[in-house]
């Protein structure tokens, strides 16, 4: 699409948080936007918690849709716990936490129902001077001036545009889960309340923090405790065995609740009892269905390709230690909307202006997450009391009172 066109037609490939944010921002910038999500049902985060960053909730705050306090819990302390359950170190720092489901539902309500299409998988696309021709698995086609590829770590678009770029396994996995605060003993609840709590081991670490309850409760005692335990697993037969689900299928990225083989769940519980502080072990033991996500790095040399672009995890997949993956996808979307608006609808000019800053941001935050993972999982360099590496542009910019 050339200069002077005021209403670009945009297709967003992928309807998760980054895709929805891009759709909303581009719609508000004057574009005609449709979202196509390959899942046949509305997305669910399987209880996963998210550390908020101002970029993550910018759409809500700037448009007065939801107050941050309506969808998030808060903590006042960063706490390090010793093996015996006592406090090894702590300092004041305010973070806010939410769930994937709360963010997804909030963004989805803001978008147009008839422009969010489930069960539509993009399988290929071609570009010409006028735009992009898209073909779906259902064999119908679509034309647009701008294709925003927000289709995640297993991005079809990245495979088509940059076939040489593949996810690189980091050497460890994240076990995750949630448990209702009401199920915890009073002693454990008291030891975890008002804090994000870390336990650092020689080659691994675990953390817990509160997120909204299953029905959205933000009150202490009615929330969920979200936990993560990063454990080293060697690539090869050991990893393949862990990532084989209960139906015998080897999964590439994650195993959801109820998918992990029972013997691996039992091994996790035994390890928690043997290695974790009692309060953290209780959280793991009382989680009915823990799940597993592989930790990957993805780094692309380009994000803009004529009339198409990669955003979020499709471009840079970050290790979770900076708590910046969702924020970076949102920031990619916001900067894209600003570039399209400033270019007066000239899509190619907008992408050329947008790409350098987003590549730089992606490279910087990816390097920071790699460093945090290397120190915590393999070098023993993450010390008790160290500041958390949370942040998008810099450490600390995720602070939210």
C-alpha positions as CSV (number, residue, x, y, z in Angstrom):
1,X,0.0,0.0,0.0
2,X,1.4,3.3,-1.0
3,X,1.4,6.8,0.5
4,X,-1.8,8.7,0.6
5,X,-4.0,5.7,1.5
6,X,-5.9,6.5,4.6
7,X,-7.5,3.2,5.7
8,X,-5.1,0.2,5.4
9,X,-6.8,-3.2,5.5
10,X,-5.0,-5.3,8.2
11,X,-5.0,-9.0,9.0
12,X,-3.7,-10.0,12.3
13,X,-2.5,-13.7,12.3
14,X,-2.9,-14.9,15.9
15,X,-5.5,-13.8,18.4
16,X,-3.6,-14.0,21.7
17,X,-2.5,-11.0,23.8
18,X,-0.1,-9.5,21.4
19,X,-2.4,-10.0,18.4
20,X,-5.4,-8.5,20.2
21,X,-3.4,-5.5,21.3
22,X,-2.1,-5.0,17.8
23,X,-5.7,-5.3,16.4
24,X,-7.0,-2.7,18.9
25,X,-4.2,-0.2,18.4
26,X,-4.3,-0.5,14.6
27,X,-8.1,-0.2,14.6
28,X,-7.8,3.0,16.7
29,X,-5.2,4.3,14.3
30,X,-7.7,4.1,11.5
31,X,-7.1,0.7,10.0
32,X,-9.7,-1.9,8.9
33,X,-8.7,-4.9,11.0
34,X,-9.6,-8.6,11.1
35,X,-8.1,-11.1,13.5
36,X,-7.7,-14.8,12.6
37,X,-6.9,-17.3,15.4
38,X,-6.2,-21.0,14.6
39,X,-7.8,-22.3,17.9
40,X,-11.4,-23.2,17.5
41,X,-12.3,-22.1,21.0
42,X,-11.5,-18.9,23.0
43,X,-8.0,-19.0,24.4
44,X,-7.3,-20.0,28.0
45,X,-4.0,-19.4,29.9
46,X,-4.3,-22.6,31.9
47,X,-4.0,-20.6,35.1
48,X,-0.7,-19.0,34.1
49,X,0.3,-15.9,36.0
50,X,1.7,-12.7,34.4
51,X,3.8,-10.0,36.0
52,X,2.4,-6.7,34.9
53,X,4.4,-4.0,33.1
54,X,2.9,-0.6,32.2
55,X,3.1,-1.6,28.5
56,X,0.9,-4.7,29.2
57,X,-2.0,-2.7,30.5
58,X,-1.5,0.4,28.5
59,X,-4.7,-0.2,26.4
60,X,-6.8,-0.4,29.5
61,X,-5.3,2.6,31.2
62,X,-5.2,5.0,28.2
63,X,-8.7,4.1,27.2
64,X,-10.1,4.0,30.7
65,X,-11.5,0.5,30.1
66,X,-10.2,-1.2,33.3
67,X,-8.3,0.0,36.3
68,X,-5.2,-1.9,37.0
69,X,-6.5,-2.7,40.5
70,X,-9.5,-4.4,38.9
71,X,-7.5,-7.2,37.3
72,X,-4.4,-7.6,39.4
73,X,-3.1,-8.5,42.8
74,X,-0.2,-6.6,44.3
75,X,2.8,-7.3,46.6
76,X,5.0,-5.0,48.6
77,X,8.0,-7.3,49.2
78,X,10.5,-9.2,47.3
79,X,11.3,-12.1,49.6
80,X,14.1,-14.8,49.5
81,X,13.3,-17.9,51.5
82,X,15.9,-20.2,53.1
83,X,15.7,-24.0,52.8
84,X,14.1,-24.2,56.3
85,X,11.3,-21.7,55.3
86,X,12.7,-18.7,57.1
87,X,13.3,-15.4,55.4
88,X,16.9,-15.1,54.1
89,X,16.5,-11.6,52.7
90,X,13.7,-9.2,51.7
91,X,13.2,-5.6,50.5
92,X,10.4,-3.3,49.6
93,X,9.4,-3.4,46.0
94,X,5.9,-3.1,44.5
95,X,4.8,-5.5,41.7
96,X,1.4,-6.3,40.3
97,X,0.3,-9.7,39.0
98,X,-2.6,-10.9,36.9
99,X,-3.6,-14.0,34.9
100,X,-3.6,-14.7,31.2
101,X,-7.3,-15.2,31.3
102,X,-8.0,-11.8,32.9
103,X,-5.9,-9.9,30.3
104,X,-7.3,-11.9,27.3
105,X,-10.9,-11.4,28.4
106,X,-10.4,-7.7,29.0
107,X,-8.8,-7.2,25.5
108,X,-11.3,-9.4,23.7
109,X,-14.2,-7.3,25.1
110,X,-12.7,-4.2,23.6
111,X,-12.6,-5.7,20.1
112,X,-15.4,-6.3,17.6
113,X,-16.9,-9.8,17.9
114,X,-17.5,-10.1,14.1
115,X,-13.9,-9.3,13.3
116,X,-12.3,-11.9,15.6
117,X,-12.4,-15.3,13.8
118,X,-11.7,-18.6,15.6
119,X,-10.8,-21.8,13.9
120,X,-9.0,-20.0,11.0
121,X,-5.4,-21.1,10.5
122,X,-3.2,-19.3,8.0
123,X,-1.1,-21.8,6.1
124,X,0.6,-19.6,3.5
125,X,0.8,-16.1,2.0
126,X,2.3,-14.3,-0.9
127,X,3.2,-10.6,-1.4
128,X,3.0,-8.3,-4.4
129,X,3.3,-4.6,-4.9
130,X,-0.2,-4.0,-3.7
131,X,-0.3,-6.1,-0.5
132,X,-0.6,-9.7,0.8
133,X,-2.7,-12.7,-0.4
134,X,-3.4,-15.1,2.4
135,X,-4.6,-18.7,2.2
136,X,-6.3,-20.4,5.2
137,X,-6.4,-24.1,6.0
138,X,-10.1,-24.0,5.2
139,X,-8.9,-23.1,1.6
140,X,-10.5,-19.7,1.4
141,X,-8.3,-16.6,0.8
142,X,-8.0,-13.0,2.0
143,X,-6.3,-9.9,0.8
144,X,-4.8,-7.2,2.9
145,X,-2.3,-4.3,2.9
146,X,-0.6,-5.3,6.1
147,X,-0.2,-8.8,7.7
148,X,0.7,-8.7,11.3
149,X,2.1,-12.1,12.4
150,X,1.5,-12.6,16.1
151,X,1.3,-16.4,16.0
152,X,3.6,-17.2,18.9
153,X,6.6,-19.3,19.5
154,X,5.6,-21.9,16.9
155,X,5.0,-19.2,14.3
156,X,4.0,-20.4,10.9
157,X,4.8,-17.0,9.5
158,X,8.3,-17.0,10.9
159,X,8.9,-20.5,9.3
160,X,7.7,-19.1,6.0
161,X,9.6,-15.8,6.2
162,X,12.8,-17.0,8.0
163,X,13.0,-20.8,7.6
164,X,16.6,-20.8,9.0
165,X,15.4,-19.4,12.4
166,X,14.3,-22.1,14.9
167,X,13.6,-22.1,18.6
168,X,16.7,-23.0,20.7
169,X,16.1,-25.1,23.8
170,X,17.7,-23.4,26.8
171,X,18.5,-26.6,28.8
172,X,15.7,-26.3,31.3
173,X,12.0,-26.4,31.8
174,X,9.5,-24.4,33.8
175,X,7.1,-26.5,35.9
176,X,4.1,-24.4,36.8
177,X,0.8,-24.5,38.6
178,X,-1.7,-22.7,40.8
179,X,-3.3,-23.5,44.2
180,X,-6.1,-21.7,46.0
181,X,-4.9,-19.7,48.9
182,X,-7.7,-21.1,51.0
183,X,-6.2,-24.6,50.6
184,X,-2.9,-23.5,52.2
185,X,-2.1,-23.9,55.9
186,X,-2.3,-20.6,57.9
187,X,1.5,-20.8,58.4
188,X,2.2,-21.1,54.7
189,X,-0.3,-18.4,53.7
190,X,1.4,-16.0,56.3
191,X,4.9,-16.7,55.0
192,X,3.9,-16.0,51.4
193,X,1.4,-13.1,51.9
194,X,2.2,-9.7,50.4
195,X,5.4,-10.9,48.7
196,X,6.8,-12.4,45.6
197,X,8.9,-15.2,47.1
198,X,12.1,-16.8,45.6
199,X,14.1,-19.8,46.7
200,X,17.5,-20.0,45.0
201,X,19.3,-23.3,44.6
202,X,22.7,-24.1,43.1
203,X,21.3,-25.0,39.7
204,X,17.7,-23.8,39.7
205,X,15.2,-21.6,41.4
206,X,11.5,-21.4,42.2
207,X,9.2,-18.5,42.8
208,X,5.6,-17.9,43.9
209,X,3.2,-14.9,43.8
210,X,-0.5,-14.3,44.1
211,X,-2.8,-13.8,41.1
212,X,-6.6,-13.2,40.8
213,X,-8.7,-16.2,41.9
214,X,-10.7,-18.4,39.4
215,X,-13.7,-16.1,39.8
216,X,-11.6,-12.9,39.7
217,X,-11.2,-12.5,43.5
218,X,-8.5,-10.1,44.5
219,X,-8.9,-10.5,48.3
220,X,-6.3,-12.3,50.3
221,X,-7.5,-15.8,51.0
222,X,-9.6,-15.8,47.8
223,X,-6.8,-15.6,45.3
224,X,-4.6,-18.2,43.6
225,X,-0.9,-18.7,44.4
226,X,1.0,-19.1,41.1
227,X,4.3,-20.9,41.2
228,X,7.2,-21.7,38.8
229,X,10.0,-24.1,39.3
230,X,12.8,-24.0,36.8
231,X,14.5,-27.4,36.5
232,X,17.4,-28.5,34.3
233,X,16.5,-31.3,31.9
234,X,19.1,-32.6,29.4
235,X,18.0,-32.5,25.7
236,X,17.5,-36.0,24.2
237,X,15.7,-39.1,25.7
238,X,15.2,-37.5,29.1
239,X,13.5,-34.4,27.7
240,X,11.5,-36.4,25.2
241,X,10.2,-38.7,28.0
242,X,9.1,-35.7,30.1
243,X,7.4,-34.1,27.1
244,X,5.4,-37.2,26.0
245,X,1.8,-36.7,27.0
246,X,-0.7,-39.3,28.4
247,X,-1.7,-40.3,24.9
248,X,1.8,-41.0,23.9
249,X,2.3,-37.8,21.8
250,X,5.6,-35.9,22.0
251,X,4.8,-32.2,22.6
252,X,7.1,-29.5,21.2
253,X,6.5,-26.6,23.6
254,X,4.3,-27.5,26.6
255,X,2.2,-30.0,28.4
256,X,-1.0,-28.6,29.9
257,X,-2.7,-29.5,33.2
258,X,-3.7,-33.1,33.1
259,X,-1.3,-33.9,30.2
260,X,1.8,-34.7,32.2
261,X,2.5,-38.4,32.8
262,X,1.7,-39.3,36.4
263,X,5.2,-40.7,37.1
264,X,6.7,-37.3,36.3
265,X,4.2,-35.5,38.5
266,X,5.1,-37.9,41.4
267,X,8.8,-37.3,40.8
268,X,8.1,-33.5,41.0
269,X,6.3,-33.9,44.3
270,X,9.0,-36.1,45.7
271,X,11.7,-33.6,44.6
272,X,9.6,-30.7,46.2
273,X,9.5,-32.5,49.5
274,X,13.2,-33.2,49.4
275,X,14.5,-29.9,48.1
276,X,12.1,-27.0,48.7
277,X,11.4,-24.9,51.8
278,X,8.3,-26.4,53.5
279,X,5.9,-23.5,52.4
280,X,6.9,-23.8,48.8
281,X,6.8,-27.6,48.9
282,X,3.2,-27.3,50.2
283,X,2.2,-25.2,47.3
284,X,3.6,-27.7,44.8
285,X,2.1,-30.7,46.6
286,X,-1.4,-29.1,46.8
287,X,-1.5,-28.4,43.0
288,X,-3.7,-30.9,41.5
289,X,-2.4,-30.8,37.9
290,X,1.1,-29.2,37.5
291,X,2.1,-28.5,33.9
292,X,5.4,-28.0,32.0
293,X,6.7,-25.5,29.5
294,X,10.0,-25.7,27.7
295,X,12.3,-22.7,28.0
296,X,13.4,-21.4,24.5
297,X,15.2,-18.6,22.9
298,X,14.1,-17.2,19.5
299,X,15.9,-14.3,17.9
300,X,15.2,-13.0,14.4
301,X,17.4,-10.8,12.2
302,X,14.4,-9.1,10.7
303,X,10.8,-8.2,11.7
304,X,9.6,-6.3,8.7
305,X,9.1,-7.9,5.3
306,X,7.4,-5.5,2.8
307,X,3.7,-5.7,3.7
308,X,4.2,-8.2,6.6
309,X,5.8,-8.1,10.1
310,X,6.5,-10.4,13.0
311,X,5.7,-9.3,16.5
312,X,5.8,-10.7,20.0
313,X,7.0,-14.3,20.5
314,X,6.9,-14.8,16.7
315,X,9.9,-12.5,16.5
316,X,11.7,-12.8,19.9
317,X,10.8,-15.5,22.4
318,X,12.2,-14.5,25.7
319,X,13.0,-16.7,28.7
320,X,10.6,-15.8,31.5
321,X,13.1,-14.3,33.9
322,X,12.5,-10.7,32.9
323,X,8.8,-11.1,33.0
324,X,8.7,-9.1,29.8
325,X,7.3,-11.4,27.1
326,X,3.7,-10.1,27.3
327,X,4.9,-6.5,27.7
328,X,7.2,-6.8,24.7
329,X,4.4,-8.1,22.5
330,X,2.2,-5.2,23.6
331,X,5.1,-2.7,23.0
332,X,5.6,-4.1,19.5
333,X,1.9,-3.5,18.8
334,X,1.9,0.1,20.2
335,X,5.0,1.1,18.3
336,X,3.5,-0.4,15.1
337,X,0.3,1.6,15.6
338,X,2.2,4.8,16.1
339,X,4.3,4.1,13.0
340,X,1.3,3.4,10.8
341,X,-0.4,6.6,12.0
342,X,2.7,8.7,11.4
343,X,3.1,7.3,7.9
344,X,-0.5,8.2,7.0
345,X,-1.3,4.7,6.0
346,X,1.8,4.0,4.0
347,X,2.4,0.4,5.3
348,X,5.9,-0.1,3.9
349,X,7.2,3.2,5.2
350,X,5.6,2.5,8.6
351,X,7.3,-0.9,8.9
352,X,10.7,0.5,7.8
353,X,10.4,3.1,10.5
354,X,9.2,0.7,13.1
355,X,11.6,-2.2,12.7
356,X,15.0,-0.9,14.0
357,X,13.7,0.1,17.4
358,X,11.8,-3.2,17.9
359,X,14.8,-5.2,16.8
360,X,17.0,-3.4,19.3
361,X,14.5,-3.8,22.1
362,X,14.1,-7.5,21.4
363,X,17.9,-8.1,21.3
364,X,18.5,-6.2,24.6
365,X,15.8,-7.9,26.6
366,X,16.6,-11.4,25.2
367,X,20.3,-10.9,26.2
368,X,19.1,-10.0,29.7
369,X,16.9,-13.1,30.1
370,X,19.7,-15.4,28.7
371,X,22.1,-14.0,31.3
372,X,19.6,-14.5,34.1
373,X,18.9,-18.0,33.0
374,X,22.6,-18.9,32.8
375,X,23.4,-17.5,36.2
376,X,20.4,-19.1,37.9
377,X,20.4,-22.5,36.3
378,X,24.0,-23.4,35.5
379,X,26.5,-21.0,37.1
380,X,25.0,-20.6,40.6
381,X,25.5,-16.8,40.1
382,X,22.0,-15.7,41.2
383,X,22.6,-14.7,44.8
384,X,20.1,-14.5,47.7
385,X,18.9,-10.9,47.9
386,X,19.8,-9.9,44.3
387,X,17.3,-7.5,42.6
388,X,14.9,-9.3,40.3
389,X,15.6,-8.9,36.6
390,X,12.0,-7.9,35.8
391,X,11.7,-5.1,33.2
392,X,11.1,-4.4,29.6
393,X,13.5,-1.6,28.6
394,X,15.5,-1.8,31.9
395,X,15.5,-3.6,35.2
396,X,12.8,-2.1,37.4
397,X,10.4,-0.7,34.9
398,X,7.8,-3.3,35.8
399,X,7.3,-1.7,39.2
400,X,3.7,-0.8,39.7
401,X,2.3,0.4,43.0
